[in-house]
Amino acid sequence: MPINNPSVLLDTHAWVWAVAGDTRAERLKGFSGRCAVSVISIWEIGMLEAKGRLELQPVVSGAKRTP
């Protein structure tokens, strides 16, 4: 029986690869279901950034400047 709306829980490294556009995440390109990340992955990303092993770039979309 086919699954109509598949979901995936991304491991921390897969999430980082996907966001960074790394070729190791190429398999996710054709995925049309839901992707989720664990709360622990968010913590891990914060720890990697705090230790200088990962550099986070702020993303601002749809921001409007007011006078």
C-alpha positions in Angstrom: 0.0 0.0 0.0 1.6 3.3 -1.0 2.0 6.1 1.5 0.3 9.3 0.3 2.1 11.8 2.6 5.4 10.4 3.7 7.4 12.0 6.5 11.1 12.0 7.3 12.9 12.8 10.5 16.3 14.2 9.4 19.4 13.5 11.5 21.5 16.5 12.4 24.1 15.9 9.7 21.5 15.4 7.0 19.8 18.6 8.0 23.0 20.6 7.8 23.9 19.1 4.5 20.5 19.9 3.0 20.5 23.5 4.2 24.1 24.0 3.0 23.4 22.5 -0.4 25.9 19.8 0.1 25.9 17.0 -2.6 25.5 14.4 0.2 21.9 15.6 0.6 21.0 15.1 -3.2 18.6 12.3 -2.4 16.3 14.7 -0.6 15.8 16.9 -3.7 13.0 14.8 -5.1 11.3 14.2 -1.8 7.8 15.7 -1.7 6.7 14.7 1.8 7.2 16.4 5.1 10.7 16.8 6.6 11.1 17.3 10.4 14.1 17.7 12.7 14.3 16.7 16.3 14.6 19.2 19.2 18.0 17.5 20.0 19.2 18.4 16.5 18.5 22.1 17.2 20.5 21.8 20.4 23.3 20.0 18.5 23.5 22.8 15.9 23.7 25.3 18.7 26.6 23.4 20.4 28.5 23.0 17.1 28.1 26.8 16.5 29.2 27.6 20.1 32.3 25.4 19.7 33.2 27.1 16.4 32.7 23.8 14.4 29.8 25.3 12.4 29.2 28.9 11.3 25.5 29.9 11.2 24.4 32.6 8.8 21.3 34.6 9.6 18.5 34.3 7.1 16.0 37.1 6.7 13.2 36.7 4.3 10.2 39.0 3.8 11.6 41.6 6.2 10.4 45.1 5.6 12.3 48.1 6.7 10.2 50.8 8.3 11.2 54.5 8.3 
